């Protein structure tokens, strides 16, 4: 085990519970716009379809095939299309309202604060996220995660996205961290783990849903509390 000094975390799906927070926001919008009374679709189906469409768009974004505005312009029209709901029923501002609401939700993964309290006494903690400055800042503040992190590197501010090794190199430079003293923790095999491997950084795969893979990973955990046995 290396003598680590710096820990780099992903944010969404690793610390901030994206799915739980997004679902809560979507359910609020469902009630606000009376989609149930209109007989368009059930709220659970709205959320499930959101995740399907959103994941596809973010995969394209992470591969630099689309930009931030494309996610926002395409997301809800694609959702309504998949739900066989007329775009006439899609509120004009639903994307803006979702963007304003979801990041204010404060659900984190189990033991997140406990583990961060533990790690914060021993290491310098930082974020590397393929997210946008304003949105990620709101998420960190609303969930009280901002208190733990010295440096937050976003794909928007860096103009690079995981798994590009350059965003990791930038993070190392910004934090004055040596590669051999650093470790990355994230949920996404294609972004977080592949990115760490690309730059030669140690890594922990956070896999709460117990997804099977044939990839070789250095450490795998299902609950953040398990980090105490690694770090």
C-alpha positions as CSV (number, residue, x, y, z in Angstrom):
1,X,0.0,0.0,0.0
2,X,1.4,3.4,-1.0
3,X,1.7,6.3,1.4
4,X,-1.1,8.4,0.0
5,X,-1.5,12.1,0.7
6,X,-4.1,13.1,-1.8
7,X,-7.5,11.5,-2.5
8,X,-9.4,12.5,-5.7
9,X,-13.2,11.8,-5.7
10,X,-15.7,11.7,-8.4
11,X,-18.9,13.5,-7.3
12,X,-22.1,12.2,-9.1
13,X,-23.0,8.6,-8.3
14,X,-20.0,8.4,-5.9
15,X,-20.7,10.9,-3.1
16,X,-23.8,12.8,-4.3
17,X,-26.6,10.4,-4.9
18,X,-27.5,11.5,-8.4
19,X,-30.3,9.0,-9.0
20,X,-32.1,9.6,-5.6
21,X,-31.8,13.4,-6.0
22,X,-32.9,13.4,-9.6
23,X,-35.9,11.2,-8.9
24,X,-37.0,13.5,-6.0
25,X,-36.8,16.5,-8.3
26,X,-38.6,14.8,-11.1
27,X,-41.4,13.6,-8.8
28,X,-41.9,17.3,-7.7
29,X,-42.1,18.4,-11.3
30,X,-44.5,15.6,-12.0
31,X,-46.9,16.9,-9.4
32,X,-46.3,20.6,-10.3
33,X,-47.3,20.1,-13.9
34,X,-50.1,17.6,-13.2
35,X,-48.8,14.9,-15.6
36,X,-50.8,12.3,-13.7
37,X,-54.1,14.2,-14.0
38,X,-53.4,14.5,-17.7
39,X,-53.0,10.7,-17.9
40,X,-49.7,11.1,-19.7
41,X,-47.5,8.7,-17.7
42,X,-46.7,7.5,-14.2
43,X,-44.0,9.4,-12.2
44,X,-41.9,6.3,-11.9
45,X,-41.8,5.8,-15.7
46,X,-40.9,9.5,-16.1
47,X,-37.9,9.0,-13.8
48,X,-36.8,5.7,-15.4
49,X,-37.0,7.2,-18.8
50,X,-35.1,10.3,-17.7
51,X,-32.2,8.0,-16.5
52,X,-32.1,6.1,-19.8
53,X,-32.0,9.2,-21.9
54,X,-29.7,11.1,-19.6
55,X,-27.2,8.3,-19.5
56,X,-27.0,8.2,-23.3
57,X,-26.5,11.9,-23.6
58,X,-23.8,12.0,-20.9
59,X,-22.0,9.1,-22.6
60,X,-21.9,11.3,-25.8
61,X,-20.8,14.3,-23.7
62,X,-18.0,12.3,-22.1
63,X,-16.8,11.2,-25.5
64,X,-16.8,14.9,-26.6
65,X,-19.5,14.2,-29.2
66,X,-21.9,16.7,-27.9
67,X,-21.7,19.8,-25.7
68,X,-23.5,21.0,-22.5
69,X,-26.2,22.9,-24.4
70,X,-27.0,19.7,-26.4
71,X,-27.7,17.8,-23.2
72,X,-30.1,20.5,-22.1
73,X,-31.8,21.0,-25.5
74,X,-32.3,17.3,-26.2
75,X,-33.0,15.7,-22.9
76,X,-36.7,16.3,-22.2
77,X,-37.9,16.2,-25.8
78,X,-36.2,12.8,-26.1
79,X,-37.9,11.7,-22.8
80,X,-41.4,12.8,-24.0
81,X,-40.8,11.1,-27.3
82,X,-39.8,7.8,-25.6
83,X,-42.9,8.1,-23.4
84,X,-45.1,8.6,-26.5
85,X,-46.3,11.9,-25.0
86,X,-46.9,14.8,-27.3
87,X,-44.4,17.7,-27.1
88,X,-47.4,19.9,-26.7
89,X,-47.7,18.6,-23.1
90,X,-44.0,19.3,-22.4
91,X,-43.7,22.5,-20.3
92,X,-41.5,25.0,-22.0
93,X,-39.3,25.6,-19.0
94,X,-39.1,22.0,-17.6
95,X,-35.4,21.7,-18.4
96,X,-34.6,25.0,-16.6
97,X,-36.8,24.0,-13.7
98,X,-35.2,20.6,-13.4
99,X,-31.7,22.2,-13.5
100,X,-32.7,24.7,-10.8
101,X,-34.2,22.1,-8.6
102,X,-32.2,18.9,-8.7
103,X,-28.8,20.2,-7.6
104,X,-30.4,21.6,-4.4
105,X,-31.3,18.1,-3.2
106,X,-29.0,16.8,-0.5
107,X,-29.0,13.0,-0.6
108,X,-25.6,11.5,-0.4
109,X,-24.5,7.8,-0.4
110,X,-24.6,5.9,2.8
111,X,-21.7,6.8,5.1
112,X,-20.4,9.6,2.8
113,X,-20.0,12.1,5.6
114,X,-18.7,9.6,8.1
115,X,-16.0,8.5,5.7
116,X,-15.1,12.0,4.6
117,X,-14.7,13.1,8.3
118,X,-12.4,10.1,8.7
119,X,-10.3,10.8,5.6
120,X,-10.2,14.5,6.1
121,X,-8.1,14.1,9.2
122,X,-5.4,12.1,7.3
123,X,-5.5,13.3,3.6
124,X,-6.0,16.2,1.3
125,X,-9.4,15.6,-0.5
126,X,-10.2,16.9,-4.0
127,X,-12.9,16.4,-6.7
128,X,-12.5,15.6,-10.4
129,X,-15.9,15.7,-12.1
130,X,-17.2,15.7,-15.6
131,X,-19.8,18.3,-14.5
132,X,-20.4,22.0,-14.8
133,X,-19.1,24.6,-12.4
134,X,-22.3,26.1,-11.2
135,X,-24.3,22.9,-11.0
136,X,-21.5,21.0,-9.1
137,X,-21.0,23.9,-6.7
138,X,-24.7,23.9,-5.8
139,X,-24.6,20.1,-5.2
140,X,-21.6,20.3,-3.0
141,X,-23.1,23.2,-1.0
142,X,-26.6,21.7,-0.6
143,X,-25.3,18.4,0.6
144,X,-22.7,20.0,2.9
145,X,-19.9,18.2,1.0
146,X,-18.1,21.4,0.1
147,X,-16.4,21.6,3.5
148,X,-14.2,18.6,2.7
149,X,-12.6,19.6,-0.6
150,X,-9.7,21.9,-1.2
151,X,-9.8,21.8,-5.0
152,X,-12.7,21.0,-7.4
153,X,-11.7,20.3,-11.0
154,X,-14.6,20.2,-13.5
155,X,-14.7,19.3,-17.1
156,X,-16.2,22.8,-17.8
157,X,-13.4,24.8,-16.2
158,X,-10.6,22.5,-17.4
159,X,-12.0,22.0,-21.0
160,X,-11.2,18.3,-20.6
161,X,-13.1,15.3,-19.5
162,X,-12.3,12.0,-17.8
163,X,-10.9,9.6,-19.0
164,X,-8.6,12.1,-20.7
165,X,-5.3,11.9,-18.7
166,X,-4.8,15.6,-19.1
167,X,-7.6,16.4,-16.6
168,X,-5.9,14.2,-14.0
169,X,-2.5,15.8,-14.8
170,X,-4.2,19.2,-14.3
171,X,-5.6,18.1,-11.0
172,X,-2.2,16.9,-9.8
173,X,-0.7,20.2,-10.8
174,X,-3.5,22.3,-9.1
175,X,-3.2,20.3,-5.9
176,X,0.6,20.0,-5.9
177,X,0.1,16.3,-5.6
178,X,2.6,13.6,-6.7
179,X,1.1,10.8,-8.7
180,X,2.5,8.1,-6.5
181,X,0.9,9.8,-3.5
182,X,-2.6,10.0,-5.1
183,X,-5.6,7.7,-5.5
184,X,-8.9,8.1,-7.4
185,X,-12.3,7.0,-6.2
186,X,-15.2,6.8,-8.6
187,X,-18.1,4.8,-9.9
188,X,-17.7,5.0,-13.6
189,X,-15.4,2.4,-15.2
190,X,-15.1,4.3,-18.5
191,X,-14.4,7.8,-17.0
192,X,-13.1,7.5,-13.4
193,X,-11.3,4.2,-13.5
194,X,-10.1,4.2,-17.1
195,X,-8.9,7.8,-16.6
196,X,-6.9,6.8,-13.5
197,X,-5.4,3.9,-15.3
198,X,-4.5,6.1,-18.3
199,X,-2.4,8.4,-16.1
200,X,-1.0,5.6,-13.9
201,X,-3.0,6.6,-10.7
202,X,-4.1,4.1,-8.1
203,X,-7.9,3.7,-8.0
204,X,-10.9,2.4,-6.1
205,X,-14.1,1.5,-8.0
206,X,-17.2,2.3,-6.1
207,X,-19.8,-0.3,-7.3
208,X,-22.9,-0.1,-5.0
209,X,-25.0,-1.9,-7.5
210,X,-22.6,-4.8,-7.7
211,X,-22.2,-4.6,-11.5
212,X,-20.2,-7.4,-12.9
213,X,-17.2,-6.6,-15.1
214,X,-14.3,-8.5,-16.7
215,X,-12.0,-5.5,-16.2
216,X,-9.2,-5.6,-13.7
217,X,-9.6,-3.0,-11.0
218,X,-7.2,-2.3,-8.1
219,X,-9.9,-2.0,-5.4
220,X,-13.6,-2.5,-5.5
221,X,-16.1,-1.4,-2.8
222,X,-19.9,-1.5,-2.5
223,X,-20.2,0.9,0.4
224,X,-18.1,4.0,1.1
225,X,-17.4,2.8,4.6
226,X,-15.1,0.2,3.1
227,X,-12.7,2.9,2.3
228,X,-11.6,2.8,6.0
229,X,-10.1,-0.6,5.3
230,X,-8.1,0.7,2.3
231,X,-7.1,4.1,3.5
